[in-house]
Amino acid sequence: MAKRTAVVDLGSNSIRMVIFEKTSRYGFYTTHEFKRKVRLGENSYNNKKILQKEAMQRAEETLSFFKQCALKNKCKKIFIVGTSALRDAPNSKEFIKRIKNKLQLNIRCIDGKNESYLGGLAALNLLSTFKDGTTLDIGGGSSELCLIKNRKIIDCISLDIGTVRLKELFNKNTKKLDEFLESTLKLIPETFCNSNLIAIGGSLRAISSSIMQKNSYPLKNLHDFRYNFEDEKDYIFKILNTDINSLIDFGIKKDRFDTIKEGALIFLKIAQKIKAKQIITSGVGIREGIYLQDLLRPLKYFPNNFNPSLKSLQDRFLTNNTKSKTSQYALQIFDTLKESHNLNIYYKNILIVASKLCHIGEYLNFYFANEHSANFILGGLNYGFSHKEKVLIATIIKLNGKKAIPYNLEHFKQLLPNSQIITWLGFMLTLAKTLSFSEEKINFSFYKDTLYIYNENQKLNLSKDEIKKITKPSNINISINQMP
């Protein structure tokens, strides 16, 4: 497979291109993203869905620019997919042929079900674990829903309700709009009802971003941001009903002013129709779905216990044996002390990931390496981790065995567990990291509140001063070079 791949989503409203770089068999990350608001579907929905000359010219110029960017970044593959505006247009073949002849680019026009499937595939593989959910991707021409049950894609549908379509067909005609929406919503089967609605697309991300800003949410990451629909429903209605010039007060960017109200309306109607309770924001969609189809084939999902972001960070920044020893010792210490800490498998997995990444900040600079590591994690551990998991991993690495003072944790307080859990995880991680620099074989035993660290055949040459600095849980003692 090509090391770098460009994926272009030719939508009714915007054209976007993402460049992905592969770091190993399944490890990858995003290197660039480009967006232009071309409005390919502009004035087509009220003109028998025919693509207009001006819109096609804008799209051609954008695709020409995107091709230059892809080649400059040494992309060996370029995938271009057309969605609602293209599949609806009677002159779509003419436009596709024009792009092929002028730019030597191939456009694949996909149907609504395939578009829905690709969004569901991306969400299922790249969000933190969820069992059931219904994805909703609101575009300019259509909205796609994908039903996921027991972590498998069950069904896909596409509805002819998109932000640009509604704006052009029902501009200020509220009665006809309500009738159209009511008849369209009846097409959603009851089976699509789900407590988890996975929000995909620019309009829904803009709404999530506004909610994050309103609530002073401590992370900037939109991907995997979750909120209770009932708690925020009235606020979304305010976005829907506010004067367009007041949208800036809601943190809505100006390039969204002309379609955000239609997006909010579609969102509210469908969320209520499927009885959504929790909204899970997805920063990924059709573009990532296309890339994953190519990356994973013939599979549909990543192998068990594999995370592409974790692997990508390891591939790019971690190499030597000290790092693997940290993970080995962290696991041994966790299992040895399990009767004392009583932490479950969830926290064991947190510790394992932290132990794999705790040295990553050293790639940037030895000084303040733990703070650098925390920033790597918050900014680079993008896929497959919840916000709570990312913050906890970053926090225990950043503390580096220091006491978990509430003041220092205040910013992320709403995302962190109690200080006792943080202390335990920080202690086990920092002890493992400290021991990883030793060349001798190390054994662990726990007896009568004492953790024994020893080698059966020789005296360990360990820095007792460094170990003494590590903040321990109150009920734990450490003995070095003595056997229980």
Residue, then its C-alpha position, 0 to 999 in steps of 0.5 A: m500500500a502507498k505510504r501517503t494517500a490523498v482522499v477527496d470528498l466532493g460534497s454538495n457544499s464543500i470539497r475536502m482533501v485529507i492526506f494520510e501517512k502510513t507508518s506500519r501495516y495498520g498504523f497511520y496519521t493525518t498529515h494535511e487537511f484542505k477545505r474549500k467551500v465550492r458549493l457544487g450543488e449551488n442553485s442545482y436543487n431548484n434547477k432540476k438538480i442540474l450542476q451549474k456552470e459556475a459551480m462546476q468551474r469552481a470544483e474543477e479549479t479546486l480539484s486542480f489545486f488539490k492534485q498539486c498539493a497531493l503530488k507535492n506531498k508525494c501521494k501515490k494514491i488519490f481517491i475522489v468520491g462524489t456524493s449527493a450533488l453529483r449522484d443527483a445531477p443528470n449532467s454528472k457524467e459530463f462533469i466526471k468526464r470533464i475532470k478526467n480529460k482535463l486533470q487526469l483524475n478519476i471521480r467515483c460517484i457513490d450512492g447514499k447507502n455506501e456513503s452512510y456505510l463509509g461514515g459508519l466504518a470510520a466511526l466504528n474503527l476510530l471512536s473509543t469503544f461503543k457497542d450500539g449507535t446510529t451515525l448521522d452525517i448531515g451534508g449539503g444535499s443529503s443526510e446518511l444514517c448507519l445503524i451499528k449493533n454489537r459493534k457491527i454495521i447492520d443497516c444504512i439509509s440515505l435521506d434527501i435532506g441536506t443543508v443546501r437542499l433545504k435552503e434552496l427548496f424551502n427558503k422561508n417557506t416554513k409550512k412546506l419545509d415542515e411537511f417535507l421533513e415530516s414525510t422524510l422522517k417517516l422513512i427512518p425505520e424504528t430499528f434505527c432508534n438508539s440512545n447513542l447518536i454519533a454526529i458526523g459532518g461539519s454542521l454537527r461538529a460546529i454545534s458540538s464546538s459551540i457546546m464545548q465553548k459554552n461549558s468551558y470544556p477543558l479539551k479542544n478535541l472535538h473527536d469523541f466529545r460526548y454530551n447529553f442530548e436532553d441537557e443541550k437540546d434547548y441550547i441547540f434550539k437557541i442556535l436554530n432560532t437566533d438571528i443570523n448575525s448573532l451566531i457569532d455569539f454562539g462560537i459559530k464560524k462565519d463560513r457556517f452562518d448560511t447553513i448552520k440553522e438548517g443543520a441544527l433543524i435536521f439534527l434536532k428532528i432526527a435526534q428526537k425521531i431516533k430517541a437519542k440520549q447521548i451525542i458522540t461527536s465524530g471527527v472522522g467520516i467518509r474520508e477516513g472510511i474510504y482510507l480504512q477500506d483501502l488500509l484494512r482490506p480484506l478486513k473491515y475492522f482493526p485486529n483485536n487490541f490494536n490502536p492505530s494512533l498508539k502504533s503510529l506514535q510508537d512507529r515515529f518516535l519510540t525505538n529502543n529497548t528501555k521503552s519495552k522494559t517500562s511496559q513489562y515492569a508496569l504490568q508486573i507491578f500492577d499484577t503483583l499489587k492487585e490485592s492492594h490497589n483493587l483497580n480493574i482491567y480498565y485502569k490496567n489498560i490505561l497503565i499499559v498505554a501510559s507505559k508505552l508512551c511515557h518516554i515519547g517526550e524525550y524525542l523532543n527534549f530531555y528537559f521537561a520530557n514528561e510535559h512534552s509526553a503529555n502534550f504528545i498524548l493530548g494532541g496525537l492519541n486521536y483514535g480509539f480513546s475517550h477524552k477521559e482516557k487521554v487525560l488520565i494517561a497524560t496526567i499520570i505521565k506528567l506527574n512523574g511520581k509527584k503528589a497529585i495536588p488538587y490545584n494542579l489537576e483542577h483544569f481537567k477535574q471533570l474528566l479525571p477519577n479520584s486522586q487515590i486512583i491517580t496516585w496508584l497509577g502514577f506510582m506504578l508507572t513511575l516506578a516501572k519507568t525508573l526500574s527500566f534503566s536497570e540491566e539486571k533481571i528484576n523480580f517483584s513480590f508483595y507481602k504484608d504491605t511491602l513491595y519487594i524488588y529483588n534479583e534472586n542471584q545478585k544485588l540490584n544496582l538501583s538508585k534508592d534515592e530516585i525510588k524514594k522520591i516517588t509518591k507512594p499510596s499510604n499503605i505501601n512500603i518498598s524493600i529493595n534487594q531483600m526477598p520476602 
